[in-house]
Amino acid sequence: MDVCELLIQHTNKNRHPWEIARFLFVNQLIEKIIKRKNRRFSVLDIGCGDGYIASKLLVAYPGIEYFGVDTALMDSQVTKMRNDGICVTNSWGELPEQNFHVILMLDLIEHIKNDESFLTMIQDMFMDINTRLVITVPFHKFLYGPHDIFLGHYRRYSKHQCKELAKKTGLKIQKEGQFFFFLFLIRMIQKIIGYYLSDSKSNAKQHQKGVSTWNGHRLVTRLIVGLLKLDYHLMRIFPGLSGYMVCSKK
């Protein structure tokens, strides 16, 4: 879930279909990076949130060397996650000084005011020529609206903007693309009818509903996840709500 949603107190244990489907998509990228399912490798998950990605990776790849960092986490949240067996911190100083095989930045850099300097810092601290950096971001600038503001997004990205960011920071793009065409259509329709342009209090509350508030039935969740899986397998040539890059150090 997005970093601002860590502060939302709720008892709902259901994961949002978008969150589940995004992990499945990212995991396909990871599998192609490591090539062998039983290979031991290290992962740095920057902006790890509540540990959902960590919990899935630790099951999918036994023996993985996982480290998560999220400065938005409270100490009590860090303690709970560590008690659950997840190596996580809210302090950069507690991370090991090493290069990682895979670095994840999933829907993170839109929260960073100076994304260019941030990516340069990460390269200097944690990357060598064998590291693969997986980045996902919200796509299409014209969709930027109150929901992005609520989530603390400084921007939504374009394909050109991602390429320029990689070029300026000395990253080589190994793979790139967009995913979630169906969600793009839904958001675009919402934009057209003015849903995200309304200043009414009732609609403003709708903008503040993130993935942490999902309470759909399990069968509904599975159905939507299934549709999103079909989406990124069959609709890759179409625009998507999200974009991604797999990058290496030049």
N, C-alpha and C positions, 0 to 999 in steps of 0.2 A: 504494500500500500504506500501511498505518497507520504512524504516525511511529515507534513502538517497533520496528517490523520493519526499519528502516533499519540497525539494528545487527546484524541477523542476516546472517552471511556464508554465501552460497550461490552456486552456479554455475548454478542453474536459470534459463533464459531465458523459460520459459513464463509468460504472465500468467494470473492466476486469472480464471475466467469472470465472477465478480462484478465484478471490476475493469474488464474489457472492457465488460460490459453497462452498468455505471454511467457510463462515459464516453459511450457511445452515447446514453444517456438525457439526460445533462447537455448533450451537444452539441445535442440537439434544442431544449433551452431556450435555448442560446446563439444558435442560428439564428433563433429567434423574436425574440430581443432585438435582434440586429443587422439583421435583415430581408433584407439583401442579402449573398450569399456573398462577393462581391468587395470588400465595404466594408472599409476600413482601420479598425482599432479597437485599443484597448489593453486588456490583461488583466493583472490582478494575481492570482496564484495563491498564496494564503496556506496554508501547510502543503503545499507542492508535492511533498514526498516525493522519490522517486528520479527524477522527471522524466518519468514515463509520460504524464501529462496534457499536459505541455509538448510532448513529441514528437508527439503526436497532433494538437494544435492547430496546430503549426507546419506540418504537412503539409496539414491541412484548410483553413487560412486563410493563404496565402502573403502575406507582408508584415505580418502581425500584430505588434503591439508587445507582446511578452510579457515579464513580470517574475515570477519566482518567489521566494518566501522561505520558509525552513523553519529554525528555530533548532536543530532536532535534527540537521541535517546537519553532518558533520565537514568540516574544511577540504579534506581530500583528495577528498571526494565533490563538494564545490562545484567544485573545480578540474577534475575529470573531466567534470562536466556542462557546464562552460563550454567545455571543449575540444570537446565534442560540439555546440556551438553554442547552448546553452540559457543564457539570461541569468538567473542564479540567485544567491542569496546566503543566508547564514545570519545576517545582521545587519540589523536594521531600519534602521540608520543608512545603509546603502548603497542603499536604495531611493530613487527619484526623488521629489521633493516635487511631486506632481501628482495630479489627479483621474483616475480610470480609467473607461473605458466599462463594463467588466465586472470584478467581483471574485468570485473563487471561494473558497469555504470548504467543501471537500468532506470530510465526516466529520472535522471539525476541532474545533468548539467544545465537543464532549463531553470534549475533552482539557484545556479551559481551566477552571480552578477558578472564576474569576469571569467567566462568559461575558458578563454584562451590561456590565461596565466595558470588556471587550475590544472588544465590538461598538461601543460609544460611541467608543473610541479610533480604531477603523478609520474610522468615519464622519467624524470630525474631520480625519483625516490624508489620506484618499484618496477621499472621496465628495462629489459634488454632486448636484443634483436629477436629472441625466441618467444617473447611475451606476446600474447594476443589480447587486445583490448576490445571488449564487446560493449557497444554503446547503443541504447535505445532512447529515442526522444519523441515528444509530440510533434507531429508534422502539420504544415500548412498554416502560414501566418494569418491568413484571413479568418481562420477559425478561433483566433485568440479572443477571449471574452471573460466575463465574470467568474466562470468556473476555474479558468487558469489563474486568475487573480487570487481566488480563494485558496488554491493549491500552492500559491507562492511562486508561480512561474514568471520569470522575467521575459520569456519569449516562447514562441513555437518556431520550429525550424523549417527550412526549405532544403531541398536536395543540394542546391548550389551553396547554401550557407554551411551545410555540413562539410562539403568538399573544401570550401575555403578555410574552415576551422581546422581541418586536418592538415591542409597545406601550410598554414601559418604556424602550426605547432610541431611540424616535422613528422607527422604521422603518415604512414602509407596505408591507403585503404585496400584491404584484401577482398572485401565483399561488402556490398551495400544493397539497400532496397527499402521497400515499404511493406507494411502488413496491416491487416484489419480493414479491408475495403468496405465491408458492410457497416462497420462502426463509423467510417468516414462518411458514408451516405447519410446515416442517421444524424450525425453531428451537423452535416451541411444543411439538411432539411431544417433542423432546429435553428440554425443560423438564419436561414432564409425567412422563416416565419417570425423571426424576431424574438425567439425564446431567450436567447442569450443577450438580447439588447434591452430587455424590459427592466425598468427601475422599480417595479412594484415589490413590496416586501414579501409577498407570497412567492413570487418567482425567485427573488433573491435567496430565499431559503432553499429552493431547489438547487441553486448553484453550489450550495455547501454540502451536498450529499455526495460523498466519495465512496470508494470501494469498501470502506470499513462498515458502511451502513447496509450492505446487501443482506437481505433476509429471504431471498427466493428459495422455493422448495428445491430439494436436492435433485429431483428429476428435471426441473426447469434449468437448474445450473448445468447439469450434464448435457442437456439438449443444446443450450447456448454454446457451451464449450465445443461440442461436436461441430456446430455450424462455423465457429471461428477457426477450428482446425481445417475444415474444408476451405474456408476463406483463404488462409495463407498458403494452401497447397494449390488452389485453382485460380486465385485472383491476383497473382503476383505482378501481372503486367498493369494492373490498375492502381490508382492512388490509394494510399492507406492512411488511417488515422495516426499511425506511428511509423517512424523510420528507424533504420538500424545501420550500424557500420561495424565491421570487424577490422581492426587496425593493428599494424605492427610499427615498430620503431624503425625509421630509416637508417 
